[in-house]
Amino acid sequence: METVTAFRSKTQTLSRPIIFIGHSLGGLLIKEALLLSRKKLGESKPTISRATYGIVFFGVPNHGLRNEQLRTLVDGQPNKAFINDLLVDDDSEASGFLKRLASQFAESFKGYYRIITFYERLLSPTLERNKTGGWSRTGRRCLMVTEESATSTGIVATADEDNIPMNADHSGLVKFSSRNHGGYLVVQERLRILIEETKQQVSQRFAEADLYCPSSETHQACSRSLAYEGMDSRLDTIVEESDGTCEWLSSHGNFVKWREQHRGLLWIKGNPGSGKSTIIKYALRRLSKVYGPETQVFSFFFHARGHELQKSLIGFFRSILHQILQRFPGSLNDLVDTFNTKRMSISEPGKNWHWHLQPLQEFLRLGLPKILARFPVVFFIDALDECGQRPALDLVEYFQRVLQCLPSKGRQFGICFSCRHYPIIPGNGGLEVVLEKENHKDICLFVRSRLLISTGDINDELFALIVWRAQGVFLWAVLVVREISRMAIEGESMATMKAEIDRMPPDLNPFYEELVKRSENRPAMLNLIQWICFSQTPMSRSELQWALVVDPKSPLKSFEEYLASENFISSDRFEKRIKTLSCGLVEVDSIRVQFIHQSVKEFFLDQGLALLAQREPNEVVAAAHSRMSLVCVQYLNICGNDRGD
């Protein structure tokens, strides 16, 4: 093995696939050598054991050899103990050496090698002394290596079809009269198949070993430089699917076609509020069986209401590369090397240098083929339209170029985008799933379950009315059911609730407008909506608490005075108050406050703020920024007063 390893190292063929062929005791030597190879070099280096997949054994005595006369032959020789360990009779068991070898081989290589065994069917003559005192093969005949001994390789999963009898004695297993000999043709065909399998399996092994190289401190530092606040927060805030919903996706014709394609692009399209993000989250978390256990899934959820990195292409590439680097450190060596060079020659990231879009795109393009050499890959990219039409088109074109350039021999690679029908992204290609055409059953399940919880009963007419008027817009159904639930709690009659549903506009913008018109405190609602619309990043609970209470015209001069004022929203009633002021269009989680849906922000920017402020639309933004700046100045003044400046 030392010689083989040295030769392969010198000729730079460490990853060249190997098939071992062994006859009789040679097979035991192969097993022992492979064990020593793994034990000596370990798993972190390209070893003989990793390069080996196929092994062909001819009459290897795994449980012992029947040839008692060998004891006399080796008497006084250095190999006497070894031969004694191999010899068995009809009643004896395999020696401790053979049991240990079988056990260690099975433990180390179970499922790792494919072993084909050929075993004898004819009796072999044993050794005996001839007239001159020498040894000759003229003794009584016996089955030198039994079928059980030959086929007990230690690899438990050896298939029955890989145990092949041959009409030969022990010596004749590897001797053929011509190339047309029946036994030779069988061996030749088995070797041909094994060669093809070995090429593929060994290639995957070395590709996988390269991907899983040990993660160093530099890898971890590089990974941290790609990460950013809120990188996964959008996924966490998407509502989970209701029981029984979204299940149609796995059997949808275009989804099935996409999963079967070698290189596939799928579009999940829908109107605002139709449930695109929810179904992407469902596909990401619930359909692992559909993709297969080896498939590597990566995802990004664009978030127009989030900060810049959450809705930009550079944020997308940083997130995806961070996910890949965490899982496959060896796939992005160029990225890690670039990071380390910049860190050593310039400074730590974020000080004098930052990641830029084009290099990140190139790192992903170079890294993907390395992963695809071993694993299928799926990308889920949600809310593509929320990064802007030009960046969205750039991202689609980027992936189309990647798909065209990927080696054809790699594993499957699929990309799934979700987006609205408009803005239209031209020339996108791929298969489509249109939610409004598919989510009727989901809306029915949701409405039925929520009405049962809130009203204690299902009024078929009420149920049918909500489902019919939803027209495939899941968010509309959610908001209407929420309103009906409130009315049910307040004891309103069925007739009143039906009338309310009839009055609700079927489109989201008129629906939002109707909610705004019902507001009993429009100035407070305007103040809230302005801060959420125009803050540079999503506001925290604490930030919004102070933004809403500080008033440039107020005589209050300290934080204590504001805390004691009736306008300060305490933490225990903050969530309920925000929900009331926003008519349910703003949500509060443990970290931040934001609109329940991107369509809500678009409504307020287009017309809702003007409606609340009773101003012309072109005046609203300037007035909002003016007031917000005065609030910030007042807050800073309070800070100065409290410090005594």
JORA-V248165 format. One record per residue. N is the residue number from 1. RES is the residue in one small letter. OMEGA is omega in whole degrees, -180 to 180 (none if undefined). NEAR is the number of other C-alpha atoms within 8 Angstrom. Layout:
N,RES,OMEGA,NEAR
N,RES,OMEGA,NEAR
This chain:
1,m,178,7
2,e,-180,5
3,t,179,6
4,v,-179,7
5,t,180,11
6,a,179,8
7,f,-179,8
8,r,178,10
9,s,-179,9
10,k,-178,7
11,t,179,6
12,q,179,6
13,t,-177,8
14,l,-178,11
15,s,178,9
16,r,-178,7
17,p,-179,11
18,i,167,10
19,i,178,11
20,f,176,9
21,i,-177,9
22,g,178,13
23,h,174,11
24,s,-177,11
25,l,178,9
26,g,178,9
27,g,177,13
28,l,178,11
29,l,178,8
30,i,180,10
31,k,-180,10
32,e,-178,9
33,a,179,9
34,l,177,10
35,l,180,12
36,l,179,8
37,s,180,13
38,r,-177,12
39,k,-175,7
40,k,-174,6
41,l,180,9
42,g,-174,9
43,e,-175,7
44,s,-177,7
45,k,175,6
46,p,-174,10
47,t,175,13
48,i,-177,13
49,s,179,9
50,r,-179,10
51,a,-178,14
52,t,172,14
53,y,-176,14
54,g,175,14
55,i,178,13
56,v,-179,12
57,f,175,14
58,f,175,15
59,g,-180,14
60,v,-175,15
61,p,-178,14
62,n,178,12
63,h,176,14
64,g,-175,14
65,l,178,10
66,r,176,11
67,n,-171,10
68,e,-177,9
69,q,179,9
70,l,179,9
71,r,-180,10
72,t,-177,7
73,l,-175,6
74,v,-179,11
75,d,-179,7
76,g,-179,5
77,q,-180,6
78,p,-176,6
79,n,-177,7
80,k,-177,11
81,a,-179,7
82,f,-179,7
83,i,178,11
84,n,178,8
85,d,-175,12
86,l,-171,13
87,l,177,11
88,v,170,13
89,d,-175,7
90,d,-173,4
91,d,-173,5
92,s,177,6
93,e,176,6
94,a,-178,11
95,s,178,10
96,g,179,7
97,f,-179,7
98,l,178,13
99,k,179,10
100,r,-179,8
101,l,180,10
102,a,-178,11
103,s,-179,9
104,q,180,9
105,f,179,13
106,a,-178,12
107,e,-176,7
108,s,-168,7
109,f,179,9
110,k,-179,12
111,g,-175,7
112,y,-179,6
113,y,167,11
114,r,-177,9
115,i,175,12
116,i,-177,11
117,t,172,13
118,f,-179,14
119,y,-173,17
120,e,174,17
121,r,-178,10
122,l,178,9
123,l,-180,11
124,s,176,11
125,p,179,10
126,t,-179,12
127,l,172,12
128,e,179,10
129,r,175,9
130,n,-175,8
131,k,-178,5
132,t,-179,5
133,g,178,6
134,g,-180,7
135,w,177,8
136,s,-178,9
137,r,-178,8
138,t,-178,8
139,g,-178,9
140,r,-178,6
141,r,176,8
142,c,175,9
143,l,-170,13
144,m,178,10
145,v,-178,15
146,t,177,10
147,e,-179,8
148,e,-179,7
149,s,-177,12
150,a,-174,17
151,t,179,10
152,s,-173,9
153,t,-174,10
154,g,175,9
155,i,-170,13
156,v,-171,7
157,a,179,6
158,t,-177,8
159,a,-180,6
160,d,-177,5
161,e,178,5
162,d,174,9
163,n,-167,11
164,i,176,9
165,p,176,8
166,m,-179,10
167,n,-177,7
168,a,173,10
169,d,-172,12
170,h,-179,14
171,s,-176,8
172,g,179,8
173,l,-175,13
174,v,179,7
175,k,-176,6
176,f,-175,9
177,s,-180,5
178,s,177,6
179,r,180,7
180,n,179,6
181,h,-176,9
182,g,180,6
183,g,180,8
184,y,-179,11
185,l,178,10
186,v,180,8
187,v,-179,8
188,q,-179,8
189,e,178,8
190,r,178,8
191,l,179,8
192,r,179,8
193,i,-177,8
194,l,179,9
195,i,180,10
196,e,179,8
197,e,-177,8
198,t,178,14
199,k,-177,9
200,q,-176,8
201,q,-179,9
202,v,176,15
203,s,179,10
204,q,-180,10
205,r,-178,11
206,f,176,11
207,a,180,12
208,e,179,10
209,a,178,9
210,d,-179,9
211,l,-174,12
212,y,178,11
213,c,-176,10
214,p,-179,6
215,s,-178,9
216,s,176,6
217,e,179,6
218,t,176,9
219,h,-178,11
220,q,178,9
221,a,177,8
222,c,179,11
223,s,179,11
224,r,-180,8
225,s,178,9
226,l,-176,11
227,a,177,10
228,y,-177,7
229,e,177,4
230,g,-176,7
231,m,-179,9
232,d,-171,7
233,s,-179,7
234,r,178,11
235,l,-177,8
236,d,-176,6
237,t,179,6
238,i,-177,9
239,v,175,5
240,e,178,7
241,e,176,9
242,s,-179,7
243,d,176,6
244,g,-179,7
245,t,176,11
246,c,-174,10
247,e,-180,6
248,w,-173,7
249,l,-174,8
250,s,-180,9
251,s,178,7
252,h,-174,8
253,g,-178,6
254,n,176,10
255,f,179,13
256,v,178,10
257,k,-180,8
258,w,-179,12
259,r,-179,9
260,e,-179,6
261,q,178,9
262,h,175,8
263,r,-170,8
264,g,177,11
265,l,-179,12
266,l,176,15
267,w,170,12
268,i,-173,13
269,k,179,13
270,g,176,14
271,n,175,10
272,p,177,8
273,g,-178,12
274,s,176,13
275,g,-177,12
276,k,-178,15
277,s,-180,10
278,t,-178,11
279,i,174,10
280,i,177,11
281,k,177,11
282,y,-179,12
283,a,-178,9
284,l,-170,11
285,r,-170,7
286,r,-171,6
287,l,-179,10
288,s,179,9
289,k,-180,6
290,v,-177,6
291,y,-176,8
292,g,-173,7
293,p,-178,6
294,e,-174,6
295,t,178,10
296,q,-175,8
297,v,177,9
298,f,-174,11
299,s,172,10
300,f,-179,10
301,f,177,11
302,f,-173,15
303,h,-176,12
304,a,179,10
305,r,-180,11
306,g,179,10
307,h,-168,11
308,e,-178,8
309,l,-180,11
310,q,-177,14
311,k,-178,15
312,s,180,11
313,l,-180,11
314,i,175,10
315,g,177,11
316,f,-176,13
317,f,177,12
318,r,-180,11
319,s,-178,12
320,i,180,11
321,l,176,11
322,h,179,12
323,q,-178,9
324,i,-178,11
325,l,177,13
326,q,-175,8
327,r,-175,7
328,f,-176,12
329,p,-176,15
330,g,-176,11
331,s,-174,13
332,l,-179,13
333,n,179,8
334,d,178,7
335,l,-178,9
336,v,179,11
337,d,178,8
338,t,178,8
339,f,-176,9
340,n,178,10
341,t,180,8
342,k,-178,11
343,r,-178,10
344,m,-174,8
345,s,-178,6
346,i,178,8
347,s,176,10
348,e,-180,10
349,p,179,10
350,g,179,7
351,k,-178,7
352,n,175,8
353,w,-180,10
354,h,175,7
355,w,178,8
356,h,-170,7
357,l,-172,9
358,q,177,6
359,p,179,8
360,l,177,14
361,q,-179,9
362,e,178,8
363,f,179,11
364,l,180,11
365,r,-179,9
366,l,-177,9
367,g,-176,10
368,l,-179,9
369,p,179,11
370,k,178,11
371,i,-178,15
372,l,175,13
373,a,-178,11
374,r,-172,12
375,f,166,11
376,p,-178,12
377,v,174,14
378,v,173,12
379,f,170,10
380,f,-177,13
381,i,-174,13
382,d,173,14
383,a,-179,15
384,l,-178,12
385,d,-176,11
386,e,174,9
387,c,-179,14
388,g,-173,8
389,q,-178,9
390,r,176,6
391,p,179,10
392,a,179,12
393,l,179,10
394,d,-179,8
395,l,178,9
396,v,180,9
397,e,178,8
398,y,-178,8
399,f,176,8
400,q,176,8
401,r,179,8
402,v,180,9
403,l,-179,8
404,q,-174,6
405,c,-178,6
406,l,176,8
407,p,-177,6
408,s,-175,4
409,k,-179,5
410,g,178,10
411,r,-177,11
412,q,176,11
413,f,-179,11
414,g,177,15
415,i,178,11
416,c,175,12
417,f,164,13
418,s,180,14
419,c,175,13
420,r,175,11
421,h,-179,8
422,y,8,6
423,p,-179,7
424,i,176,5
425,i,-171,9
426,p,173,5
427,g,-174,4
428,n,-179,6
429,g,177,5
430,g,179,8
431,l,-177,10
432,e,167,9
433,v,-178,10
434,v,-171,9
435,l,-177,14
436,e,180,12
437,k,-171,7
438,e,-168,7
439,n,-179,11
440,h,-180,10
441,k,179,8
442,d,179,10
443,i,178,12
444,c,-180,10
445,l,-179,12
446,f,-177,11
447,v,-179,14
448,r,-178,10
449,s,-178,8
450,r,178,9
451,l,180,14
452,l,180,10
453,i,-171,8
454,s,-176,9
455,t,-179,10
456,g,-178,7
457,d,176,7
458,i,173,10
459,n,-174,6
460,d,-179,6
461,e,178,6
462,l,179,11
463,f,-177,13
464,a,-178,8
465,l,180,10
466,i,-178,13
467,v,-178,13
468,w,-176,7
469,r,180,7
470,a,177,11
471,q,176,8
472,g,180,11
473,v,-174,13
474,f,-178,11
475,l,178,9
476,w,179,12
477,a,179,13
478,v,-177,9
479,l,180,8
480,v,179,10
481,v,177,12
482,r,180,8
483,e,179,8
484,i,178,9
485,s,178,11
486,r,-179,8
487,m,179,10
488,a,178,11
489,i,-179,9
490,e,174,6
491,g,179,6
492,e,-179,9
493,s,177,7
494,m,-180,7
495,a,180,6
496,t,-180,8
497,m,177,12
498,k,179,10
499,a,179,8
500,e,178,8
501,i,179,10
502,d,-175,7
503,r,-178,6
504,m,178,8
505,p,-178,9
506,p,179,10
507,d,-174,7
508,l,-177,9
509,n,175,9
510,p,177,9
511,f,177,11
512,y,180,10
513,e,179,9
514,e,178,10
515,l,-180,9
516,v,-179,10
517,k,-180,6
518,r,-176,6
519,s,180,10
520,e,180,4
521,n,-175,7
522,r,178,9
523,p,179,8
524,a,178,8
525,m,178,12
526,l,180,11
527,n,179,9
528,l,-175,11
529,i,179,11
530,q,-179,10
531,w,-178,11
532,i,-180,12
533,c,-166,9
534,f,176,7
535,s,-175,8
536,q,176,5
537,t,178,8
538,p,-176,12
539,m,175,11
540,s,177,9
541,r,-176,10
542,s,179,6
543,e,-178,8
544,l,176,11
545,q,-178,12
546,w,178,9
547,a,-177,10
548,l,-175,10
549,v,-179,10
550,v,-176,11
551,d,-180,8
552,p,-177,7
553,k,-176,4
554,s,176,6
555,p,-178,4
556,l,-172,6
557,k,-177,8
558,s,178,10
559,f,180,8
560,e,-180,6
561,e,179,9
562,y,179,13
563,l,-178,7
564,a,-177,7
565,s,-178,7
566,e,-179,5
567,n,180,6
568,f,-179,12
569,i,-178,10
570,s,-175,7
571,s,-175,6
572,d,179,5
573,r,-175,8
574,f,-176,10
575,e,-179,10
576,k,-179,7
577,r,179,9
578,i,179,11
579,k,180,12
580,t,-179,8
581,l,-176,12
582,s,-175,11
583,c,178,10
584,g,-177,8
585,l,178,10
586,v,179,12
587,e,-179,12
588,v,172,11
589,d,-174,6
590,s,-175,4
591,i,-169,7
592,r,179,10
593,v,-178,14
594,q,176,11
595,f,-178,12
596,i,-177,8
597,h,180,8
598,q,-180,9
599,s,178,10
600,v,178,12
601,k,179,11
602,e,178,8
603,f,-178,11
604,f,178,12
605,l,-178,9
606,d,-173,8
607,q,-173,9
608,g,179,11
609,l,178,14
610,a,178,12
611,l,180,8
612,l,-175,11
613,a,-176,10
614,q,178,6
615,r,173,8
616,e,-177,7
617,p,-178,10
618,n,179,6
619,e,-169,8
620,v,-174,12
621,v,-180,8
622,a,-180,8
623,a,-180,8
624,a,-180,9
625,h,178,9
626,s,-179,8
627,r,-178,8
628,m,178,9
629,s,178,8
630,l,177,9
631,v,180,12
632,c,178,9
633,v,179,8
634,q,179,11
635,y,179,9
636,l,177,8
637,n,179,8
638,i,178,11
639,c,179,9
640,g,179,9
641,n,-177,10
642,d,178,9
643,r,-180,6
644,g,-179,5
645,d,none,5
